[in-house]
């Protein structure tokens, strides 16, 4: 993959062609988004605009076909790359991405054409169990179409934000591999939220609950989760543990909800305790 990044960074025409072609091919949009993020991280927003537009035009065509994921991923990863380049803090970039992603959910960007109504109707016709569940929810005074729309939008927004974070990490690792070997590992292993950033997340979550903006709660936990993942990476690196522990960690993280809750709790505690700092001082 580093060879691809090296080829793309030979000049703007190479990056433009690579970003456009990658985003045009189904399920390769992540590569186009990562290329746009790499150029943004290395050169800044203005020099990267041709590459961002090159990735955005095919993604916009996919949007017209009903697939919003490529374009929203390109936009989110570009935003986070700009914040990361200017602020040099992963946590701030993730918070910015989560906020914009939540806004997209709230404004219905991720809803299918025609809204959630046609999909609900298909589910009603195809499953008596779904029909009974929807009838019970409606009898309780809940707007089933609005609820379904928020669920669909929330899941899609979560997928897009996770994809954008993965693309940003890939772009940052490319940048480090080309210009600062080992820099990404050191940067990611040291990532943690500050108490102020944690307070911002908590306040935004409370505001979302009070104002009836559930989209905020759907994505605001992602920065804390990534900080927890960085904590695990950093701990294993400081202890010199076998890489198989990371594989086991990701298997558990993907397959079990309790593991996600544990990682979130550890990241929360780490804000005040700084586990890696304590281990490093002992070493």
N, C-alpha and C positions, 0 to 999 in steps of 0.2 A: 504493500500500500504506500510505503514511503516513496517508492519509485514513481508512482502516479503523481504524488504531490510535487516531487522534484520536477517532473515534466511540466506540470501545470504552472509552476512558478518560473518557467523560462521566459515568460512574457504574457502580457494581457491577452493576445489572441489565443494562446494555448488554453488559458483559464476560461475564456469566454466559450470556446468550442467545447471544452470538457464539461463545463457546467450546463450548457444548453443541451448537449447530447444526453448527459446523464439524467437530467430532469425529464427529458422527453420519453425515455425508455421506462415502461412500467416497473415499479418497485425499485428503481435506481435513483429516485428523487433524493434519497439521503446522501448519495455521493455528490450530486449537484449542490445540495445545501452545504455540505462540508467544504466543498471547493470555494463557494462564496464566502463562507466563514473564514477559511484560511487566508484568502486575499484581504479580507477586512481586517483580520487580526494583524497581518503583516504590514499592510500599506495604509490602512485607514479607510473610512467610509467613502470619501470622494473618489480616490483612485479605484476603489472596488466596485463602484456603481455599474460599469459595463458588465462585470461578471454577475452582479446581483440581478441586473435586468435580464441577462442571458439565461439565468436560472429561473427567473420569474415568468418570462413569456411562455415557455412550455408548460410551466406549472399552472399559469392562468388558463391555458387551453384545457388542461385536465379539470380545472375548476368548472369550466363551461360544460364539460362532460359529466359533471356531478361529483367529482372527487376533489374535495377541498384540502385534503391532507398535504399534498406536495407544496402548494403555495403557502399555506399557513406555516408549514415547517420551515420553508426558506425565510419567511418574514421573521419568525421567532428566533431562529438561529442567528440571523443577521443582527437583530436587536441585541441579543445577548453578547455577540461578538463585539459590537460597538461598546457596550457597557464594560465588558471585560478588558478591552484594550485601553479604555480611558481610565477606569477605576482600579484595574489590576486586582479585583476581588471577585472570586467565583460566586460568593454568596450574594453579592449585589446583582450580578448578572442573572442569577437564578430567580431572585425575587422579582426583578423586572420582567423576566419571561413568564413567571407564574401570574403576575398581575395582568399582563396583556392577554395571556391565554384565558384567564378567567373572564376578561372583558369580551373576548370572542365567544365564549360559551353563553354569557349573559345576553349578548345581542343576536344569538341564534345563528352564528356563522356556520356551525357544524351540523345544523339540521338538514335532513334530506330535502330535495325539492318538493314543495307542497306541504312541508312540515311533518309532524309525527302522525297526523290523522290517518293518511293512507296506510302507513305501516301498522297502526293499531287495528285498522279494519281488517287487514290481511291476517293478523294474529288472531282476531276474534273468529274469523271464518275457519281458520286452520286448527284451532285448539279450543275445545270446550272449557278446559281448565283456565286458560287465559281469559276467556269470556266471563267465567264466574268471578275470577279475581278482579277484573276491571269493573264488574257490576258491584262488587263489595266496596271497592274504593270509591266508586261514584255515589253509592248510598251513604258513605261517610262524609260526603260533601267535597271530595277532592276532585280537582280537574285532571282527569286521567291523561288527556292530551298534553297538557302543560307538564305534568309529571314525567310522561314518557319523553317529551322533548328535552327536558332538562337531563334525564338519564342518558339519552343518546348523545346529547351535546357534551355532557360531562365525561363520558367514557372516551369519546373521540378526542376531546380536548386533552385529556390525560395522555392518550397515546401520542398525540402530536407533540406535547411538551416533552415527554420522555424521549421521543425521536429527536427533537431539537437539541436536547441536552447531550444525547449520544453523539450527534453530529458535531456539536461544539467541542466535545472532548476529543473526537477524532481529529478535528482541525487543529486543536491546540497541541495534540501529540505530534501531528505532522510538522507544525511550526517548530516545536522543540527538537524534533529529529533532524530538521534541516539546518536550524540556526542556533540551537542551544541544547545539545544532547543531555538528557537526564533532567532537563528543566521541568517538564510536565509532571514527571513522577514526584519530584520534590514539591512542586506547587500543589498538586492534588493531595498528597499525603498530609500536607499542613493545613488543608482547608477546614475551617470551623466557623460557625456563626458567632458573632459578637452578641453581647447581651442586648445592645440596641437593636440589632437586626432581628433577634428573637422577639423583642418587644413589638417591633413593627408587624411581624407576622401575627402575633397574638391580637394586637389591636385591630388589624385588618379582618381577622377572623371574627372577632366580636362585632365589628361594624357590619360585616356581611350578614351575620345572624340577626342582628337587630333590624337592619333595613330590608331583610328578606332577599339577600343576594347569595343564594347557595353556591353559585359558581366560585366564589372566593374560597370557600371551605373545601371545594373539590380539588384545588391545585396548590393551595398555600403550604401544604405539608411536603411538597416535593423538595424545596430547598433544604428542609431539615433532613429528609431521607438521604439526599445526596451527601450532606455533611456527615451523616452516619456511615454511609458507604466509605467516604474518605477516611473516617476514623478507623474503620476496620482495616483498610489498606495500609494506613500509617502504622497501626499497631503491629500488623504482621511484618511490615518492613523493618520497624525498629527492633523487633524481636528476632529478625532473621529466620522467620518460620518458612516452611516449605510452601511453594505456590499452590499445592493441592488444597491447602486450607481455604484459599480464595475460591477455588472451584466449588468446594463444599458449601462455602458461605453463599455463593450466588445460586446454587441449586436450592438451598433452603429458602433464600429470599424470594425466589420465583415461585416456589411451590407451596409455601406456608405463610398464612397471614400473621401468625404469632411472631414470626421472625421479623416481619416488617415493623410490627409494634415495638419489638425489642430494639431494633436499630434506631427508630425514632426516639425512644426513651434514652438510649445511650447518647445520641446526638444532643438531646436536650440537656442532659446532665453535663456533657462535655463543655457546654457553653460556660459553666461555672467552675468546673473542676480542671479542665485541660489535661486529659489523660496523657496525651502524647508529650506535652511539656514536662510532666512529672517523670515519665519513663526516660526521656532524653536526659534530664538532669541527673537521674540515678546512674545512667550509663556513663 
